[in-house]
Amino acid sequence: MVLFGMRSVCLLLLSWLLVGTAPPLPDALKPYVHEGRFDPGDYGWMRGRFEDARPADKEATAAISAWLDACFMTDMAETRAELRAMGIADPKLERGAFRDLLCAQVASAPYPIDLHSFSKFEQAVSTGRPVAESYLAATRAAEQAGGAKGPSLRDALLARPLREQMLRLGLGWGEGDMQNVPPLPSDTRAVVVSRFAVALAETDRSNTQWLKKIIADRGWPKASEIGQDGAREAWLLVQHADADPAFQLKALRLMQPLLATGDVSKRNYAYLHDRVMLKLIGKQRYATQVTCENGKRIPLPLEDPEHLDRLRAEVGLEPLPTYMDQIRESAGECPRSVPAD
């Protein structure tokens, strides 16, 4: 039965890719989507991932996996088309993100977790949900209390990133700047962080759409008009618009001529340049984007490692060892290993 289901899922995946349309929502996810909004709920839609799952649950999980694959490939095809229209002949998109909000949220399932028993995982969900909901309520309250203090674009920009910054901070629960929060067992922490990621996916996309309208109306916000602090927040929003690489590239191109007048920070430009170029060519210039590998934090692939120190100095970035120390202080140490599924 499972074998037949997997074959059917593969055929459906192929058909969706051939017609280039978004695949329909799998039945197992429908109870968790209300008016277009996804709530992971009790994570019953994940039941098929566990060793004690029934064949029907495993088939449902296979359908969700195929749906995510089709969604991702559709998203990447749309993004490539946009980038080619902007003159990028062969965008690599090796680190592409889901464009579709719902797909991005479902892909934020708790990880890593113990997959031996769903009933044991349910205990982690029962413990983690109230922790996550309390923190999410705090982010909403902070967003409301910290709203724009006036009618200017600067006022709006200073207020806009508050919730996404709190959510990103929450992703590091128990580590770095969040090391003093109550400790949680690993599966419970995975549930909590997953729910933050679901909220963050929606917040980032909302921020991106808001900033796109601002740029369409007036171009890239200049520091001479909105202050260095307002300009930094505009950069922060586009830096986190990873679901829309074409918009990030557009912003980068708008920022470039403003470097000479000081209306754009060289440091901010360097961070966005690396973010965009990693998507387009698979390499970065300034080593601002890092990853963990075998318990050690290292830069993602570099365009010109031999001249890295000079390139960083030209845009006002500190030496790489100092930068790595700063990340370790704020984010904590790299994990030594990640448990297998």
N, C-alpha and C positions, 0 to 999 in steps of 0.2 A: 504493500500500500504506500509506504513512504517512497519507494523507488519510483512508482508511478507518479506520485505527487511531485517529486524532484524533476522528472522528465517534463511534466506538464509546466512546471514553473519555468524551466529553461526555454521551452517553446514560447511561453508568454513573454519572457524577457526579450527574446529575439524579435518577436513581433512588435513590441513597443519601440525597440531601437530602430527597426526598419521604417516605421511610420514617423518617428521623431516626436512622439507625443509623450507627455507625462503619464506614467502608469497609474491605474486606478488604485485606490487605497485598499490594502488587504483587509479581509473580513475581520481578522483578529485584532486589528487596530481601531476599527470603527467605534467600539464602545468608549474609546479614550479620546475621541475627537468630538468637540462640541462647538458648533458655529465656527468651524475652521481653526479652533485652538486646541492644542494637544496638551493633555494632562497625563503624565505617566501612571498616575493612580497607584494601583497595587502591583504593577508590573506583571500582571497575568499574561500579557502578550509576550513576555520573555520565557514563559514556562518551558517551551520546547528546547531551550539551550541547556537544560539541566539533564544530568545522567538518569534521573528517575522519571523523565518525561514520557508520556504516552505517545504512540505513533502519530495520533492526530495533532498533538502539540508540536511534535517535531516537523510535521508537514506545514503547520501554520508558521513556524519559525523560518522554514525554508522559503515560504512565500514572502515573508517580510524581508528576508535577506535579498531575495531576487528583486523585490520592489526597490530596496535601497540602491542596489547595483544599477538598476535601470534609471532611477532618479538621478544618481550621480553622473552617469554617462550622458543623460539628456542635458543636465546642467552644464557639464563640461563642453558639450557640443555647442550650446548656446553661447557660452563664454568665449570659446575659440572663435566663433563667428563674429562676435563683437570686437575682439582684439584684432582679427584680420582686417576688419573694416577700419581699424585705427592704424593700419600699416605694419602690424606684427605678423610676419609671414608664417612663423612656426612656433606659436606659444607652447612651452613645455607643459605648464600646469601640473608639475610633478607633485606639488603640495596644494592641490586645489581643494576648495571647500564647497559644501553644498550651497547652491543658490536658494533652493526651495526651503522655506522655513520649516515646514512639517517634516521633511526628510532629515533636515539637520537636527531637529529635536529628537526624532526617533533614534537617530544615529548616536545620540548622547546617552545611550543606555549605560547603566553602572558598569564600571570596569576598573581594575580587575576584581573579580569576585570568585568565591568558591562555588563551583558548578556541580557539586555532588548532590545537593538536595534543595529543591525549591522550597520546601517547607521551612528549612533552616534559613534560607534567604528571606522568606516572609517575615521572620523575626527581625532581621536587619532592616527591612522596610518599615515595620511597625515602630522600631526605635528611631529610625532616621527621618521619617516624614515629619514629625512634629518639630524636630531640630531645624530641618530645612524650611518649613513653613514659617517658623518664628523669624528666621533670618530674612526670608523673602519679604515678610511683612515689614521688617525694619527697613529694608531697601526702599519699599514703596513709600513708607512714611518719611524717610529721609529725602526722597525725590520730591515729595509734596512740600515738605518744609523748606527744602533748599531750592525752590523754584526761582525763576528769574526775578531779580530785585528791581528791575526797571524795564522799559520798552526797547532798549537798544539791542543790537545784534550782539554786542559784547556781553551784556547781561544774560542773554539767552545762551551764548556759548559757554559762559562760566558755569551755568547751572546744568547744562545738558548731559555731561558725562558722569554725573554723580552716581547714578544707579549702576551703570555698567562698570564703573570702577569698584563699587562695593561687591558686585557679583564676581568680578575677576579676582578680587581679594579673597572671596570665599572659596574659589577653586583651589586655593592653597591651604585648605583647612588643616590646622595642626602643624604647619610648616612656615618658616620664614616669618613674615609679618603677622601670620595667624597662629604662631606657635603657642600662644597663651590661651587659646580657646579650649573648652573641655575636650579631652581626648576621646576618640571614637574607635571602636573595632573596625578593622579594614573594610568589611562588607558594608557596615553602616555608613562609614565615611564615603564609600563609593556611591551609595544611594544619595546622600546629601549633596555631594559634588555634582552628580548627574542632574539633580533637580535645579541646581544653580545654572548648569550649562543650558538646560531647556529655556530658562528665563533669559539667559544672556543672548541666546540666538535670536530671540524676538526683539530684545532691546537693541542689539547691534543693528539689525535690519531697519528698525524704526529710526534710529539715529542716522543711518545712511540715507534713507529717503528724505529726511529732514534737511540734511546737509546738501544733498543733490539739488534740492529746490533753491537753497540759498545761493549755491554756485551758479545755477542756471539764471538766477535773477541778477547777480552782481559780480560774478567771477570769484576768484579765490580771495577770501578775506585778508586784507593787508594789515600788518602789525601797526602801520602808521595811522590806521583808521579805527582799529578795535583794540589796540594795545598788545604788548607781547603776550600777556596772559590769555587774552581772547584768541590770539593766533595759535597759541599752543593747544588750546582745547579744540580748535578746528582741525589741527593736525592729528590730535589724538583720535578724533572720530573717524577720520579717513584711514588712519593707521589700522583701525579695527574693523574696517569695511571689507574684510577678507572674502565675504561671499560675493563681492562685486569687483573683481580685478580690473575690469574696464574702467570703472569709476576711479579706482585708485590710480591707474595710469593717467587718466585725464587730469586728476588733481596734481599728480607729479609734474605733468607738463605745464600746468598753470603756475605751479610754484617756482619752477626753474628760473624764469626771467626775473622773478622778484628777489632772488638771492642777492643780486648786485646792489639793490637799494636797501637791504636789511628788512624788507617787509616779510621775509620768510627766514626762519632760523636755519642755518646750515646744518646743525645737528638734527633738527626735525626732518629736514629734507633727506639727510643721509639714512635715517631710519626708514622712511617711506621708500626711498630708492631701493634699499636692500629688500624690503618686503615685496616690492613689485618685481624686481629682477629675479628673485628666487622663483617666482611663479612663471616668468616669461622665458628665462634662459637657464634656470637651475643653479645660478651662482649669484653671490652678493659681493659688493665692493668693500664695504666698511666693517664687516663682521659684527653687525648689531644683532643679528638673529642667531640664536644658539640652540643647542639641543643637548640631551643627556645620552651618553653612550658608554656602556660598561661602568656606570657609576661616576663618570667624569663629564663635566660640562665643556662642550667644544663648539666652535662656530660651525654653522652650516657651510656648505661648499663655497670657496672663495674664488673670485675672478682673478685676483693678482696678489697671492699671499706674500710674494717677495717684497712688495712695496706697501704692505698693509699699514705699517707704522706711519709712513708719510701720508697715506690717504686719510687715515683717521685724524691725524694732526691738522690736515688742511680744512677739515670741517669742524674742528674744535672738540673732537672726541678724545677721551682719555686713553692711555695705553691699554692694550687688550687685557693684560693681567689685572690691572686695576678695575676694569669693567667687569671681569669675571668675579672678582671679589665682591663687588657691589651687588651683583645678581645673587651670589650665594647668601649674602646677608639678608636680602629681601625675600628670596624664594626658598632658602634652605638648601641643603645638600641634594645632589642627584640621588635617586633611588639606586641601590646596588643592582637590583634585578627586578624584572616584572614577571609575576607568575603567569604561566601559560594558561590558556583557556581550558 
